[in-house]
Amino acid sequence: MRGAVNQEDRVMFKFLFGAKDKAPAVKQETQRETVERAQRELNEILATLSPKARITIYPEEGTLIVELPEQMPDEAKALPAPEATDK
């Protein structure tokens, strides 16, 4: 029978193209897990800063602001552009 796929063909196709297994389900984070993860990551970062950042919390709005120093230690300090010389 022309066009029919036998068991050997199926094994070959599975080998070539992989099994058609369902993709693993991705676990959706709850809001609590998201906030706890973000807080943990932020604390890990802030703990390494020197000088320390200023943190202001606005409870009424449910927000916070992290104020960083103008120049961070790992940022390159730019030199001023050289003066243009007349030739």
PDB file of N, CA, C and O in Angstrom, chain B, residues numbered from 101:
ATOM      1  N   MET B 101       0.851  -1.166   0.000  1.00  0.00           N
ATOM      2  CA  MET B 101       0.000   0.000   0.000  1.00  0.00           C
ATOM      3  C   MET B 101       0.898   1.230   0.000  1.00  0.00           C
ATOM      4  O   MET B 101       1.719   1.413   0.898  1.00  0.00           O
ATOM      5  N   ARG B 102       0.739   2.033  -0.973  1.00  0.00           N
ATOM      6  CA  ARG B 102       1.580   3.206  -1.132  1.00  0.00           C
ATOM      7  C   ARG B 102       1.117   4.324  -0.190  1.00  0.00           C
ATOM      8  O   ARG B 102      -0.081   4.565  -0.042  1.00  0.00           O
ATOM      9  N   GLY B 103       2.084   5.004   0.447  1.00  0.00           N
ATOM     10  CA  GLY B 103       1.758   6.115   1.329  1.00  0.00           C
ATOM     11  C   GLY B 103       1.515   5.701   2.767  1.00  0.00           C
ATOM     12  O   GLY B 103       1.407   6.560   3.642  1.00  0.00           O
ATOM     13  N   ALA B 104       1.429   4.426   3.029  1.00  0.00           N
ATOM     14  CA  ALA B 104       1.208   3.975   4.396  1.00  0.00           C
ATOM     15  C   ALA B 104       2.524   4.030   5.164  1.00  0.00           C
ATOM     16  O   ALA B 104       3.590   3.763   4.608  1.00  0.00           O
ATOM     17  N   VAL B 105       2.443   4.371   6.423  1.00  0.00           N
ATOM     18  CA  VAL B 105       3.626   4.444   7.282  1.00  0.00           C
ATOM     19  C   VAL B 105       3.610   3.217   8.179  1.00  0.00           C
ATOM     20  O   VAL B 105       2.676   3.009   8.954  1.00  0.00           O
ATOM     21  N   ASN B 106       4.667   2.400   8.061  1.00  0.00           N
ATOM     22  CA  ASN B 106       4.727   1.204   8.886  1.00  0.00           C
ATOM     23  C   ASN B 106       5.483   1.498  10.182  1.00  0.00           C
ATOM     24  O   ASN B 106       5.962   2.611  10.400  1.00  0.00           O
ATOM     25  N   GLN B 107       5.578   0.485  11.029  1.00  0.00           N
ATOM     26  CA  GLN B 107       6.215   0.644  12.342  1.00  0.00           C
ATOM     27  C   GLN B 107       7.687   1.035  12.215  1.00  0.00           C
ATOM     28  O   GLN B 107       8.176   1.851  12.997  1.00  0.00           O
ATOM     29  N   GLU B 108       8.398   0.465  11.243  1.00  0.00           N
ATOM     30  CA  GLU B 108       9.818   0.804  11.053  1.00  0.00           C
ATOM     31  C   GLU B 108       9.978   2.277  10.686  1.00  0.00           C
ATOM     32  O   GLU B 108      10.893   2.948  11.165  1.00  0.00           O
ATOM     33  N   ASP B 109       9.081   2.774   9.833  1.00  0.00           N
ATOM     34  CA  ASP B 109       9.130   4.191   9.464  1.00  0.00           C
ATOM     35  C   ASP B 109       8.888   5.078  10.686  1.00  0.00           C
ATOM     36  O   ASP B 109       9.540   6.110  10.848  1.00  0.00           O
ATOM     37  N   ARG B 110       7.963   4.678  11.533  1.00  0.00           N
ATOM     38  CA  ARG B 110       7.664   5.471  12.732  1.00  0.00           C
ATOM     39  C   ARG B 110       8.874   5.542  13.654  1.00  0.00           C
ATOM     40  O   ARG B 110       9.171   6.597  14.215  1.00  0.00           O
ATOM     41  N   VAL B 111       9.568   4.427  13.810  1.00  0.00           N
ATOM     42  CA  VAL B 111      10.771   4.400  14.644  1.00  0.00           C
ATOM     43  C   VAL B 111      11.833   5.315  14.042  1.00  0.00           C
ATOM     44  O   VAL B 111      12.503   6.058  14.758  1.00  0.00           O
ATOM     45  N   MET B 112      11.979   5.252  12.709  1.00  0.00           N
ATOM     46  CA  MET B 112      12.965   6.096  12.043  1.00  0.00           C
ATOM     47  C   MET B 112      12.601   7.578  12.212  1.00  0.00           C
ATOM     48  O   MET B 112      13.468   8.400  12.508  1.00  0.00           O
ATOM     49  N   PHE B 113      11.320   7.915  12.023  1.00  0.00           N
ATOM     50  CA  PHE B 113      10.905   9.313  12.166  1.00  0.00           C
ATOM     51  C   PHE B 113      11.073   9.797  13.603  1.00  0.00           C
ATOM     52  O   PHE B 113      11.464  10.941  13.839  1.00  0.00           O
ATOM     53  N   LYS B 114      10.777   8.922  14.557  1.00  0.00           N
ATOM     54  CA  LYS B 114      10.937   9.298  15.960  1.00  0.00           C
ATOM     55  C   LYS B 114      12.410   9.566  16.255  1.00  0.00           C
ATOM     56  O   LYS B 114      12.744  10.496  16.988  1.00  0.00           O
ATOM     57  N   PHE B 115      13.291   8.741  15.676  1.00  0.00           N
ATOM     58  CA  PHE B 115      14.725   8.932  15.859  1.00  0.00           C
ATOM     59  C   PHE B 115      15.175  10.246  15.225  1.00  0.00           C
ATOM     60  O   PHE B 115      15.935  11.001  15.831  1.00  0.00           O
ATOM     61  N   LEU B 116      14.709  10.517  14.013  1.00  0.00           N
ATOM     62  CA  LEU B 116      15.144  11.718  13.292  1.00  0.00           C
ATOM     63  C   LEU B 116      14.570  13.005  13.876  1.00  0.00           C
ATOM     64  O   LEU B 116      15.283  13.997  14.029  1.00  0.00           O
ATOM     65  N   PHE B 117      13.302  12.986  14.196  1.00  0.00           N
ATOM     66  CA  PHE B 117      12.623  14.216  14.592  1.00  0.00           C
ATOM     67  C   PHE B 117      12.311  14.288  16.077  1.00  0.00           C
ATOM     68  O   PHE B 117      11.756  15.282  16.545  1.00  0.00           O
ATOM     69  N   GLY B 118      12.650  13.275  16.804  1.00  0.00           N
ATOM     70  CA  GLY B 118      12.384  13.276  18.232  1.00  0.00           C
ATOM     71  C   GLY B 118      10.959  12.849  18.521  1.00  0.00           C
ATOM     72  O   GLY B 118      10.087  12.877  17.653  1.00  0.00           O
ATOM     73  N   ALA B 119      10.756  12.462  19.735  1.00  0.00           N
ATOM     74  CA  ALA B 119       9.429  12.035  20.147  1.00  0.00           C
ATOM     75  C   ALA B 119       8.537  13.261  20.285  1.00  0.00           C
ATOM     76  O   ALA B 119       9.014  14.354  20.589  1.00  0.00           O
ATOM     77  N   LYS B 120       7.280  13.081  20.066  1.00  0.00           N
ATOM     78  CA  LYS B 120       6.319  14.172  20.184  1.00  0.00           C
ATOM     79  C   LYS B 120       5.769  14.220  21.607  1.00  0.00           C
ATOM     80  O   LYS B 120       4.558  14.300  21.817  1.00  0.00           O
ATOM     81  N   ASP B 121       6.672  14.169  22.572  1.00  0.00           N
ATOM     82  CA  ASP B 121       6.239  14.246  23.961  1.00  0.00           C
ATOM     83  C   ASP B 121       5.741  15.653  24.247  1.00  0.00           C
ATOM     84  O   ASP B 121       6.137  16.619  23.595  1.00  0.00           O
ATOM     85  N   LYS B 122       4.883  15.741  25.218  1.00  0.00           N
ATOM     86  CA  LYS B 122       4.382  17.049  25.620  1.00  0.00           C
ATOM     87  C   LYS B 122       5.520  17.840  26.253  1.00  0.00           C
ATOM     88  O   LYS B 122       6.373  17.281  26.944  1.00  0.00           O
ATOM     89  N   ALA B 123       5.522  19.125  26.013  1.00  0.00           N
ATOM     90  CA  ALA B 123       6.534  19.987  26.621  1.00  0.00           C
ATOM     91  C   ALA B 123       6.313  20.001  28.127  1.00  0.00           C
ATOM     92  O   ALA B 123       5.172  19.968  28.586  1.00  0.00           O
ATOM     93  N   PRO B 124       7.392  20.050  28.897  1.00  0.00           N
ATOM     94  CA  PRO B 124       7.219  20.072  30.349  1.00  0.00           C
ATOM     95  C   PRO B 124       6.455  21.325  30.771  1.00  0.00           C
ATOM     96  O   PRO B 124       6.693  22.417  30.256  1.00  0.00           O
ATOM     97  N   ALA B 125       5.558  21.150  31.693  1.00  0.00           N
ATOM     98  CA  ALA B 125       4.758  22.273  32.171  1.00  0.00           C
ATOM     99  C   ALA B 125       5.638  23.218  32.981  1.00  0.00           C
ATOM    100  O   ALA B 125       6.407  22.789  33.842  1.00  0.00           O
ATOM    101  N   VAL B 126       5.515  24.488  32.696  1.00  0.00           N
ATOM    102  CA  VAL B 126       6.270  25.500  33.426  1.00  0.00           C
ATOM    103  C   VAL B 126       5.430  25.933  34.614  1.00  0.00           C
ATOM    104  O   VAL B 126       4.266  26.304  34.465  1.00  0.00           O
ATOM    105  N   LYS B 127       6.032  25.882  35.795  1.00  0.00           N
ATOM    106  CA  LYS B 127       5.307  26.250  37.003  1.00  0.00           C
ATOM    107  C   LYS B 127       5.159  27.760  37.054  1.00  0.00           C
ATOM    108  O   LYS B 127       6.148  28.487  36.963  1.00  0.00           O
ATOM    109  N   GLN B 128       3.945  28.227  37.199  1.00  0.00           N
ATOM    110  CA  GLN B 128       3.659  29.655  37.294  1.00  0.00           C
ATOM    111  C   GLN B 128       3.966  30.110  38.716  1.00  0.00           C
ATOM    112  O   GLN B 128       3.506  29.497  39.679  1.00  0.00           O
ATOM    113  N   GLU B 129       4.749  31.191  38.849  1.00  0.00           N
ATOM    114  CA  GLU B 129       5.047  31.743  40.168  1.00  0.00           C
ATOM    115  C   GLU B 129       3.806  32.412  40.739  1.00  0.00           C
ATOM    116  O   GLU B 129       3.057  33.079  40.026  1.00  0.00           O
ATOM    117  N   THR B 130       3.604  32.220  42.039  1.00  0.00           N
ATOM    118  CA  THR B 130       2.542  32.969  42.702  1.00  0.00           C
ATOM    119  C   THR B 130       3.054  34.375  42.967  1.00  0.00           C
ATOM    120  O   THR B 130       4.254  34.632  42.866  1.00  0.00           O
ATOM    121  N   GLN B 131       2.155  35.280  43.302  1.00  0.00           N
ATOM    122  CA  GLN B 131       2.576  36.648  43.615  1.00  0.00           C
ATOM    123  C   GLN B 131       3.532  36.655  44.803  1.00  0.00           C
ATOM    124  O   GLN B 131       4.514  37.397  44.812  1.00  0.00           O
ATOM    125  N   ARG B 132       3.242  35.825  45.804  1.00  0.00           N
ATOM    126  CA  ARG B 132       4.110  35.755  46.985  1.00  0.00           C
ATOM    127  C   ARG B 132       5.513  35.290  46.596  1.00  0.00           C
ATOM    128  O   ARG B 132       6.505  35.860  47.052  1.00  0.00           O
ATOM    129  N   GLU B 133       5.600  34.264  45.761  1.00  0.00           N
ATOM    130  CA  GLU B 133       6.904  33.759  45.325  1.00  0.00           C
ATOM    131  C   GLU B 133       7.659  34.806  44.514  1.00  0.00           C
ATOM    132  O   GLU B 133       8.876  34.933  44.644  1.00  0.00           O
ATOM    133  N   THR B 134       6.944  35.555  43.679  1.00  0.00           N
ATOM    134  CA  THR B 134       7.578  36.598  42.878  1.00  0.00           C
ATOM    135  C   THR B 134       8.158  37.685  43.767  1.00  0.00           C
ATOM    136  O   THR B 134       9.300  38.103  43.574  1.00  0.00           O
ATOM    137  N   VAL B 135       7.373  38.150  44.747  1.00  0.00           N
ATOM    138  CA  VAL B 135       7.841  39.206  45.652  1.00  0.00           C
ATOM    139  C   VAL B 135       9.012  38.705  46.492  1.00  0.00           C
ATOM    140  O   VAL B 135       9.998  39.422  46.663  1.00  0.00           O
ATOM    141  N   GLU B 136       8.919  37.492  47.015  1.00  0.00           N
ATOM    142  CA  GLU B 136      10.007  36.950  47.837  1.00  0.00           C
ATOM    143  C   GLU B 136      11.285  36.791  47.028  1.00  0.00           C
ATOM    144  O   GLU B 136      12.371  37.083  47.528  1.00  0.00           O
ATOM    145  N   ARG B 137      11.171  36.328  45.776  1.00  0.00           N
ATOM    146  CA  ARG B 137      12.353  36.175  44.919  1.00  0.00           C
ATOM    147  C   ARG B 137      12.970  37.528  44.602  1.00  0.00           C
ATOM    148  O   ARG B 137      14.189  37.689  44.668  1.00  0.00           O
ATOM    149  N   ALA B 138      12.128  38.506  44.255  1.00  0.00           N
ATOM    150  CA  ALA B 138      12.632  39.839  43.931  1.00  0.00           C
ATOM    151  C   ALA B 138      13.309  40.478  45.142  1.00  0.00           C
ATOM    152  O   ALA B 138      14.357  41.108  45.004  1.00  0.00           O
ATOM    153  N   GLN B 139      12.722  40.321  46.321  1.00  0.00           N
ATOM    154  CA  GLN B 139      13.312  40.876  47.539  1.00  0.00           C
ATOM    155  C   GLN B 139      14.655  40.218  47.833  1.00  0.00           C
ATOM    156  O   GLN B 139      15.616  40.898  48.193  1.00  0.00           O
ATOM    157  N   ARG B 140      14.723  38.907  47.681  1.00  0.00           N
ATOM    158  CA  ARG B 140      15.969  38.175  47.927  1.00  0.00           C
ATOM    159  C   ARG B 140      17.059  38.634  46.953  1.00  0.00           C
ATOM    160  O   ARG B 140      18.197  38.867  47.360  1.00  0.00           O
ATOM    161  N   GLU B 141      16.710  38.764  45.665  1.00  0.00           N
ATOM    162  CA  GLU B 141      17.688  39.202  44.667  1.00  0.00           C
ATOM    163  C   GLU B 141      18.143  40.632  44.924  1.00  0.00           C
ATOM    164  O   GLU B 141      19.330  40.935  44.807  1.00  0.00           O
ATOM    165  N   LEU B 142      17.203  41.521  45.274  1.00  0.00           N
ATOM    166  CA  LEU B 142      17.552  42.912  45.552  1.00  0.00           C
ATOM    167  C   LEU B 142      18.461  43.006  46.775  1.00  0.00           C
ATOM    168  O   LEU B 142      19.440  43.752  46.760  1.00  0.00           O
ATOM    169  N   ASN B 143      18.152  42.261  47.827  1.00  0.00           N
ATOM    170  CA  ASN B 143      18.993  42.277  49.027  1.00  0.00           C
ATOM    171  C   ASN B 143      20.398  41.763  48.738  1.00  0.00           C
ATOM    172  O   ASN B 143      21.372  42.300  49.265  1.00  0.00           O
ATOM    173  N   GLU B 144      20.515  40.725  47.904  1.00  0.00           N
ATOM    174  CA  GLU B 144      21.840  40.203  47.547  1.00  0.00           C
ATOM    175  C   GLU B 144      22.663  41.262  46.820  1.00  0.00           C
ATOM    176  O   GLU B 144      23.861  41.399  47.066  1.00  0.00           O
ATOM    177  N   ILE B 145      22.026  42.002  45.933  1.00  0.00           N
ATOM    178  CA  ILE B 145      22.729  43.045  45.184  1.00  0.00           C
ATOM    179  C   ILE B 145      23.100  44.207  46.090  1.00  0.00           C
ATOM    180  O   ILE B 145      24.244  44.662  46.077  1.00  0.00           O
ATOM    181  N   LEU B 146      22.139  44.694  46.883  1.00  0.00           N
ATOM    182  CA  LEU B 146      22.386  45.857  47.738  1.00  0.00           C
ATOM    183  C   LEU B 146      23.451  45.576  48.795  1.00  0.00           C
ATOM    184  O   LEU B 146      24.189  46.482  49.182  1.00  0.00           O
ATOM    185  N   ALA B 147      23.540  44.339  49.263  1.00  0.00           N
ATOM    186  CA  ALA B 147      24.530  43.992  50.286  1.00  0.00           C
ATOM    187  C   ALA B 147      25.954  44.141  49.770  1.00  0.00           C
ATOM    188  O   ALA B 147      26.874  44.364  50.557  1.00  0.00           O
ATOM    189  N   THR B 148      26.151  44.021  48.458  1.00  0.00           N
ATOM    190  CA  THR B 148      27.506  44.102  47.903  1.00  0.00           C
ATOM    191  C   THR B 148      27.932  45.527  47.567  1.00  0.00           C
ATOM    192  O   THR B 148      29.105  45.765  47.281  1.00  0.00           O
ATOM    193  N   LEU B 149      26.997  46.480  47.598  1.00  0.00           N
ATOM    194  CA  LEU B 149      27.315  47.848  47.188  1.00  0.00           C
ATOM    195  C   LEU B 149      28.135  48.584  48.232  1.00  0.00           C
ATOM    196  O   LEU B 149      27.914  48.444  49.435  1.00  0.00           O
ATOM    197  N   SER B 150      29.062  49.351  47.759  1.00  0.00           N
ATOM    198  CA  SER B 150      29.830  50.249  48.615  1.00  0.00           C
ATOM    199  C   SER B 150      30.184  51.454  47.760  1.00  0.00           C
ATOM    200  O   SER B 150      30.935  51.292  46.798  1.00  0.00           O
ATOM    201  N   PRO B 151      29.710  52.605  48.039  1.00  0.00           N
ATOM    202  CA  PRO B 151      28.869  53.013  49.168  1.00  0.00           C
ATOM    203  C   PRO B 151      27.454  52.464  49.028  1.00  0.00           C
ATOM    204  O   PRO B 151      26.995  52.140  47.932  1.00  0.00           O
ATOM    205  N   LYS B 152      26.781  52.369  50.166  1.00  0.00           N
ATOM    206  CA  LYS B 152      25.435  51.799  50.188  1.00  0.00           C
ATOM    207  C   LYS B 152      24.439  52.739  49.525  1.00  0.00           C
ATOM    208  O   LYS B 152      24.605  53.959  49.534  1.00  0.00           O
ATOM    209  N   ALA B 153      23.412  52.147  48.957  1.00  0.00           N
ATOM    210  CA  ALA B 153      22.343  52.917  48.318  1.00  0.00           C
ATOM    211  C   ALA B 153      21.377  53.420  49.385  1.00  0.00           C
ATOM    212  O   ALA B 153      21.260  52.832  50.460  1.00  0.00           O
ATOM    213  N   ARG B 154      20.686  54.517  49.075  1.00  0.00           N
ATOM    214  CA  ARG B 154      19.644  55.034  49.960  1.00  0.00           C
ATOM    215  C   ARG B 154      18.324  54.434  49.478  1.00  0.00           C
ATOM    216  O   ARG B 154      18.003  54.472  48.290  1.00  0.00           O
ATOM    217  N   ILE B 155      17.578  53.888  50.414  1.00  0.00           N
ATOM    218  CA  ILE B 155      16.308  53.252  50.072  1.00  0.00           C
ATOM    219  C   ILE B 155      15.185  54.017  50.756  1.00  0.00           C
ATOM    220  O   ILE B 155      15.208  54.203  51.973  1.00  0.00           O
ATOM    221  N   THR B 156      14.211  54.457  49.984  1.00  0.00           N
ATOM    222  CA  THR B 156      13.048  55.164  50.507  1.00  0.00           C
ATOM    223  C   THR B 156      11.820  54.317  50.214  1.00  0.00           C
ATOM    224  O   THR B 156      11.607  53.883  49.082  1.00  0.00           O
ATOM    225  N   ILE B 157      11.011  54.087  51.249  1.00  0.00           N
ATOM    226  CA  ILE B 157       9.811  53.269  51.109  1.00  0.00           C
ATOM    227  C   ILE B 157       8.587  54.169  51.237  1.00  0.00           C
ATOM    228  O   ILE B 157       8.500  54.997  52.144  1.00  0.00           O
ATOM    229  N   TYR B 158       7.657  53.995  50.326  1.00  0.00           N
ATOM    230  CA  TYR B 158       6.397  54.731  50.344  1.00  0.00           C
ATOM    231  C   TYR B 158       5.264  53.735  50.591  1.00  0.00           C
ATOM    232  O   TYR B 158       4.710  53.175  49.645  1.00  0.00           O
ATOM    233  N   PRO B 159       4.915  53.510  51.886  1.00  0.00           N
ATOM    234  CA  PRO B 159       3.911  52.487  52.206  1.00  0.00           C
ATOM    235  C   PRO B 159       2.533  52.774  51.607  1.00  0.00           C
ATOM    236  O   PRO B 159       1.816  51.848  51.226  1.00  0.00           O
ATOM    237  N   GLU B 160       2.160  54.060  51.524  1.00  0.00           N
ATOM    238  CA  GLU B 160       0.833  54.394  50.996  1.00  0.00           C
ATOM    239  C   GLU B 160       0.692  53.946  49.542  1.00  0.00           C
ATOM    240  O   GLU B 160      -0.377  53.513  49.113  1.00  0.00           O
ATOM    241  N   GLU B 161       1.787  54.059  48.794  1.00  0.00           N
ATOM    242  CA  GLU B 161       1.771  53.691  47.378  1.00  0.00           C
ATOM    243  C   GLU B 161       2.195  52.243  47.153  1.00  0.00           C
ATOM    244  O   GLU B 161       1.936  51.668  46.095  1.00  0.00           O
ATOM    245  N   GLY B 162       2.842  51.666  48.146  1.00  0.00           N
ATOM    246  CA  GLY B 162       3.350  50.308  47.985  1.00  0.00           C
ATOM    247  C   GLY B 162       4.569  50.244  47.085  1.00  0.00           C
ATOM    248  O   GLY B 162       4.781  49.252  46.387  1.00  0.00           O
ATOM    249  N   THR B 163       5.383  51.313  47.099  1.00  0.00           N
ATOM    250  CA  THR B 163       6.568  51.364  46.243  1.00  0.00           C
ATOM    251  C   THR B 163       7.801  51.673  47.068  1.00  0.00           C
ATOM    252  O   THR B 163       7.715  52.060  48.234  1.00  0.00           O
ATOM    253  N   LEU B 164       8.946  51.492  46.439  1.00  0.00           N
ATOM    254  CA  LEU B 164      10.204  51.897  47.041  1.00  0.00           C
ATOM    255  C   LEU B 164      11.104  52.444  45.951  1.00  0.00           C
ATOM    256  O   LEU B 164      10.958  52.114  44.774  1.00  0.00           O
ATOM    257  N   ILE B 165      12.035  53.285  46.366  1.00  0.00           N
ATOM    258  CA  ILE B 165      13.002  53.872  45.441  1.00  0.00           C
ATOM    259  C   ILE B 165      14.392  53.570  45.969  1.00  0.00           C
ATOM    260  O   ILE B 165      14.669  53.756  47.154  1.00  0.00           O
ATOM    261  N   VAL B 166      15.260  53.109  45.093  1.00  0.00           N
ATOM    262  CA  VAL B 166      16.657  52.858  45.435  1.00  0.00           C
ATOM    263  C   VAL B 166      17.470  53.962  44.772  1.00  0.00           C
ATOM    264  O   VAL B 166      17.556  54.035  43.546  1.00  0.00           O
ATOM    265  N   GLU B 167      18.070  54.825  45.603  1.00  0.00           N
ATOM    266  CA  GLU B 167      18.887  55.924  45.086  1.00  0.00           C
ATOM    267  C   GLU B 167      20.348  55.502  45.132  1.00  0.00           C
ATOM    268  O   GLU B 167      20.910  55.272  46.203  1.00  0.00           O
ATOM    269  N   LEU B 168      20.949  55.404  43.962  1.00  0.00           N
ATOM    270  CA  LEU B 168      22.348  55.001  43.856  1.00  0.00           C
ATOM    271  C   LEU B 168      23.238  56.229  43.821  1.00  0.00           C
ATOM    272  O   LEU B 168      22.797  57.303  43.412  1.00  0.00           O
ATOM    273  N   PRO B 169      24.490  56.084  44.246  1.00  0.00           N
ATOM    274  CA  PRO B 169      25.428  57.199  44.135  1.00  0.00           C
ATOM    275  C   PRO B 169      25.581  57.611  42.673  1.00  0.00           C
ATOM    276  O   PRO B 169      25.339  56.814  41.767  1.00  0.00           O
ATOM    277  N   GLU B 170      25.984  58.856  42.454  1.00  0.00           N
ATOM    278  CA  GLU B 170      26.144  59.347  41.085  1.00  0.00           C
ATOM    279  C   GLU B 170      27.152  58.507  40.310  1.00  0.00           C
ATOM    280  O   GLU B 170      26.949  58.219  39.131  1.00  0.00           O
ATOM    281  N   GLN B 171      28.237  58.116  40.970  1.00  0.00           N
ATOM    282  CA  GLN B 171      29.286  57.315  40.319  1.00  0.00           C
ATOM    283  C   GLN B 171      29.443  56.008  41.088  1.00  0.00           C
ATOM    284  O   GLN B 171      29.759  56.012  42.278  1.00  0.00           O
ATOM    285  N   MET B 172      29.221  54.896  40.403  1.00  0.00           N
ATOM    286  CA  MET B 172      29.405  53.592  41.026  1.00  0.00           C
ATOM    287  C   MET B 172      30.864  53.171  40.844  1.00  0.00           C
ATOM    288  O   MET B 172      31.490  53.538  39.850  1.00  0.00           O
ATOM    289  N   PRO B 173      31.411  52.409  41.790  1.00  0.00           N
ATOM    290  CA  PRO B 173      32.823  52.027  41.709  1.00  0.00           C
ATOM    291  C   PRO B 173      33.205  51.273  40.437  1.00  0.00           C
ATOM    292  O   PRO B 173      34.340  51.390  39.975  1.00  0.00           O
ATOM    293  N   ASP B 174      32.287  50.506  39.867  1.00  0.00           N
ATOM    294  CA  ASP B 174      32.640  49.725  38.677  1.00  0.00           C
ATOM    295  C   ASP B 174      32.407  50.482  37.372  1.00  0.00           C
ATOM    296  O   ASP B 174      32.665  49.941  36.297  1.00  0.00           O
ATOM    297  N   GLU B 175      31.931  51.706  37.446  1.00  0.00           N
ATOM    298  CA  GLU B 175      31.725  52.505  36.241  1.00  0.00           C
ATOM    299  C   GLU B 175      32.988  53.295  35.937  1.00  0.00           C
ATOM    300  O   GLU B 175      33.586  53.903  36.824  1.00  0.00           O
ATOM    301  N   ALA B 176      33.377  53.277  34.693  1.00  0.00           N
ATOM    302  CA  ALA B 176      34.583  54.000  34.288  1.00  0.00           C
ATOM    303  C   ALA B 176      34.317  55.496  34.362  1.00  0.00           C
ATOM    304  O   ALA B 176      33.266  55.983  33.944  1.00  0.00           O
ATOM    305  N   LYS B 177      35.282  56.200  34.897  1.00  0.00           N
ATOM    306  CA  LYS B 177      35.170  57.657  34.946  1.00  0.00           C
ATOM    307  C   LYS B 177      35.669  58.209  33.622  1.00  0.00           C
ATOM    308  O   LYS B 177      36.799  57.949  33.209  1.00  0.00           O
ATOM    309  N   ALA B 178      34.823  58.963  32.974  1.00  0.00           N
ATOM    310  CA  ALA B 178      35.178  59.514  31.666  1.00  0.00           C
ATOM    311  C   ALA B 178      36.044  60.753  31.849  1.00  0.00           C
ATOM    312  O   ALA B 178      35.778  61.594  32.707  1.00  0.00           O
ATOM    313  N   LEU B 179      37.063  60.849  31.044  1.00  0.00           N
ATOM    314  CA  LEU B 179      37.909  62.039  31.046  1.00  0.00           C
ATOM    315  C   LEU B 179      37.257  63.089  30.158  1.00  0.00           C
ATOM    316  O   LEU B 179      36.559  62.743  29.205  1.00  0.00           O
ATOM    317  N   PRO B 180      37.475  64.374  30.460  1.00  0.00           N
ATOM    318  CA  PRO B 180      36.893  65.402  29.600  1.00  0.00           C
ATOM    319  C   PRO B 180      37.498  65.334  28.203  1.00  0.00           C
ATOM    320  O   PRO B 180      38.636  64.902  28.022  1.00  0.00           O
ATOM    321  N   ALA B 181      36.721  65.767  27.230  1.00  0.00           N
ATOM    322  CA  ALA B 181      37.193  65.762  25.843  1.00  0.00           C
ATOM    323  C   ALA B 181      38.366  66.725  25.717  1.00  0.00           C
ATOM    324  O   ALA B 181      38.357  67.784  26.344  1.00  0.00           O
ATOM    325  N   PRO B 182      39.373  66.383  24.923  1.00  0.00           N
ATOM    326  CA  PRO B 182      40.523  67.281  24.764  1.00  0.00           C
ATOM    327  C   PRO B 182      40.104  68.570  24.061  1.00  0.00           C
ATOM    328  O   PRO B 182      39.184  68.589  23.242  1.00  0.00           O
ATOM    329  N   GLU B 183      40.806  69.639  24.407  1.00  0.00           N
ATOM    330  CA  GLU B 183      40.539  70.943  23.785  1.00  0.00           C
ATOM    331  C   GLU B 183      40.893  70.868  22.307  1.00  0.00           C
ATOM    332  O   GLU B 183      41.875  70.229  21.928  1.00  0.00           O
ATOM    333  N   ALA B 184      40.103  71.512  21.486  1.00  0.00           N
ATOM    334  CA  ALA B 184      40.401  71.568  20.052  1.00  0.00           C
ATOM    335  C   ALA B 184      41.568  72.523  19.842  1.00  0.00           C
ATOM    336  O   ALA B 184      41.584  73.623  20.395  1.00  0.00           O
ATOM    337  N   THR B 185      42.530  72.106  19.053  1.00  0.00           N
ATOM    338  CA  THR B 185      43.691  72.966  18.777  1.00  0.00           C
ATOM    339  C   THR B 185      43.610  73.473  17.347  1.00  0.00           C
ATOM    340  O   THR B 185      43.234  72.740  16.432  1.00  0.00           O
ATOM    341  N   ASP B 186      43.969  74.738  17.167  1.00  0.00           N
ATOM    342  CA  ASP B 186      43.985  75.332  15.822  1.00  0.00           C
ATOM    343  C   ASP B 186      45.304  74.994  15.155  1.00  0.00           C
ATOM    344  O   ASP B 186      46.357  75.085  15.787  1.00  0.00           O
ATOM    345  N   LYS B 187      45.266  74.612  13.908  1.00  0.00           N
ATOM    346  CA  LYS B 187      46.497  74.273  13.189  1.00  0.00           C
ATOM    347  C   LYS B 187      46.769  75.277  12.134  1.00  0.00           C
ATOM    348  O   LYS B 187      47.764  75.166  11.418  1.00  0.00           O
TER     349      LYS B 187
END
